[in-house]
Amino acid sequence: MERHERNPLSPVGQIDSWGDLASGLRSNRRGRRRAFLMLLALLAVVTIVTALAYVLT
């Protein structure tokens, strides 16, 4: 079976998807930076919401 014939919902297809993601992150500098900034923004939002919940209670 060729790689493009695999069902993306099957276990083999999911492993292929994770491999594609890993190789993309390894070679895509802009994508790594964007992912890091999105994680940093998420951390900031969670921190602010937690602080607000602490202050308001």
C-alpha positions in Angstrom: 0.0 0.0 0.0 1.3 3.4 -1.0 1.7 6.1 1.6 -0.9 8.4 -0.1 -3.4 5.5 0.0 -3.5 5.2 3.7 -6.5 6.3 5.7 -5.5 9.2 8.0 -7.9 7.8 10.7 -6.2 4.4 10.8 -3.3 3.9 13.3 -0.7 3.8 10.5 -2.1 7.0 9.0 -2.0 8.7 12.3 1.7 7.7 12.8 2.4 9.1 9.3 0.7 12.3 10.3 2.8 12.6 13.4 5.9 11.9 11.4 5.0 14.7 8.9 4.4 17.1 11.8 7.8 16.3 13.3 9.7 16.7 10.1 7.9 19.9 9.4 8.8 21.3 12.8 12.4 20.3 12.3 12.7 22.2 9.0 10.2 25.0 9.5 11.8 27.8 11.6 8.9 30.2 11.1 6.5 27.5 12.2 8.4 26.7 15.3 8.5 30.4 16.2 4.8 30.8 15.6 4.0 27.7 17.7 6.2 29.0 20.6 4.5 32.4 20.5 1.1 30.8 20.6 2.1 28.7 23.6 3.5 31.8 25.3 0.2 33.6 24.6 -1.8 30.7 26.0 0.4 30.7 29.1 -0.2 34.4 29.6 -3.9 34.1 29.2 -4.1 31.2 31.7 -2.0 33.2 34.2 -4.2 36.3 33.8 -7.4 34.3 34.2 -6.0 32.5 37.3 -4.9 35.9 38.8 -8.3 37.4 38.2 -10.1 34.4 39.7 -7.8 34.7 42.8 -8.5 38.4 43.1 -12.2 38.1 42.7 -12.7 35.3 45.2 
